[in-house]
């Protein structure tokens, strides 16, 4: 079986939690390990499974600032530990 470079990269992507993401890189949300209420709140902010997010600031202390579409939001580190992402 032959893979195109783009799809091959997605298969080999590394899963991680948002709290471990690097600044100025884009990621895709894979899984949210939270209850129904928090998932609804996150979806209202634009964080949905399959959506692309960009990490604007993550200095490993304090909140993480994300770029979603044309806006920015901040996520606490505790919540960021429950959002699984993959690099794109």
FITORGU-943330 format. One record per residue (C-alpha): x negated, z negated, y negated; residue in one letter. Coordinates in Angstrom, 2 decimals, decimal comma, padded with zeros to 5 digits. Layout:
// FITORGU-943330
+---------+---------+---------+--------+
:      xx :      zz :      yy : marvex :
+---------+---------+---------+--------+
:       X :       Z :       Y :      A :
...
+---------+---------+---------+--------+
***
This chain:
// FITORGU-943330
+---------+---------+---------+--------+
:      xx :      zz :      yy : marvex :
+---------+---------+---------+--------+
:  000,00 :  000,00 :  000,00 :      X :
: -001,37 :  000,97 : -003,42 :      X :
: -000,65 : -001,18 : -006,46 :      X :
: -000,77 : -000,05 : -010,05 :      X :
: -003,12 : -002,20 : -012,13 :      X :
: -000,28 : -003,66 : -014,21 :      X :
:  001,85 : -004,80 : -011,27 :      X :
: -001,22 : -005,99 : -009,35 :      X :
: -002,17 : -008,27 : -012,24 :      X :
:  001,30 : -009,83 : -012,25 :      X :
:  001,07 : -010,55 : -008,52 :      X :
: -002,29 : -012,28 : -008,95 :      X :
: -001,28 : -014,22 : -012,09 :      X :
: -001,94 : -017,95 : -012,03 :      X :
:  000,96 : -020,36 : -012,36 :      X :
:  000,38 : -023,29 : -014,69 :      X :
:  002,32 : -025,70 : -016,84 :      X :
:  002,86 : -025,08 : -020,54 :      X :
:  000,89 : -028,22 : -021,37 :      X :
: -002,25 : -026,51 : -019,97 :      X :
: -001,80 : -023,20 : -021,80 :      X :
: -004,48 : -021,77 : -024,08 :      X :
: -003,88 : -021,07 : -027,75 :      X :
: -003,21 : -017,53 : -028,99 :      X :
: -002,22 : -016,26 : -025,54 :      X :
:  001,12 : -014,98 : -024,28 :      X :
:  002,90 : -016,26 : -021,21 :      X :
:  006,11 : -015,70 : -019,28 :      X :
:  008,36 : -018,65 : -018,41 :      X :
:  008,71 : -018,87 : -014,61 :      X :
:  010,45 : -022,19 : -013,96 :      X :
:  011,89 : -025,15 : -015,87 :      X :
:  011,84 : -028,43 : -013,96 :      X :
:  014,47 : -030,27 : -015,97 :      X :
:  018,14 : -031,20 : -015,83 :      X :
:  021,04 : -029,04 : -016,87 :      X :
:  021,34 : -030,50 : -020,40 :      X :
:  017,68 : -029,94 : -021,21 :      X :
:  017,80 : -026,39 : -019,83 :      X :
:  020,73 : -025,67 : -022,15 :      X :
:  018,83 : -027,11 : -025,11 :      X :
:  015,75 : -025,05 : -024,26 :      X :
:  017,83 : -021,89 : -023,86 :      X :
:  019,32 : -022,50 : -027,32 :      X :
:  015,75 : -022,57 : -028,66 :      X :
:  014,93 : -019,31 : -026,88 :      X :
:  012,99 : -020,70 : -023,91 :      X :
:  014,51 : -019,02 : -020,87 :      X :
:  013,16 : -018,07 : -017,47 :      X :
:  011,62 : -014,62 : -017,73 :      X :
:  011,13 : -014,77 : -021,51 :      X :
:  007,77 : -014,24 : -023,19 :      X :
:  006,31 : -017,03 : -025,32 :      X :
:  003,09 : -017,23 : -027,32 :      X :
:  001,17 : -020,48 : -027,71 :      X :
:  000,31 : -020,83 : -031,40 :      X :
: -001,21 : -024,33 : -031,25 :      X :
: -002,22 : -026,53 : -028,34 :      X :
: -005,08 : -028,84 : -029,21 :      X :
: -004,31 : -031,08 : -026,20 :      X :
: -002,87 : -033,87 : -028,36 :      X :
:  000,47 : -033,87 : -030,12 :      X :
:  003,20 : -031,25 : -029,79 :      X :
:  002,67 : -027,65 : -028,71 :      X :
:  003,73 : -024,99 : -031,20 :      X :
:  005,21 : -021,85 : -029,67 :      X :
:  006,01 : -018,45 : -031,10 :      X :
:  009,29 : -017,10 : -029,77 :      X :
:  010,44 : -013,74 : -031,14 :      X :
:  010,05 : -014,08 : -034,92 :      X :
:  010,22 : -017,89 : -035,08 :      X :
:  008,22 : -020,96 : -034,16 :      X :
:  009,24 : -024,14 : -032,39 :      X :
:  007,40 : -027,24 : -031,24 :      X :
:  007,68 : -028,81 : -027,80 :      X :
:  006,57 : -032,32 : -026,86 :      X :
:  003,86 : -032,68 : -024,25 :      X :
:  006,16 : -034,47 : -021,79 :      X :
:  008,59 : -031,56 : -021,76 :      X :
:  005,74 : -029,02 : -021,66 :      X :
:  004,61 : -030,61 : -018,38 :      X :
:  007,90 : -029,45 : -016,83 :      X :
:  007,78 : -025,79 : -017,88 :      X :
:  005,91 : -023,47 : -015,51 :      X :
:  004,39 : -020,31 : -016,98 :      X :
:  002,28 : -017,35 : -015,93 :      X :
: -000,14 : -015,38 : -018,11 :      X :
:  000,79 : -011,84 : -019,09 :      X :
+---------+---------+---------+--------+
***
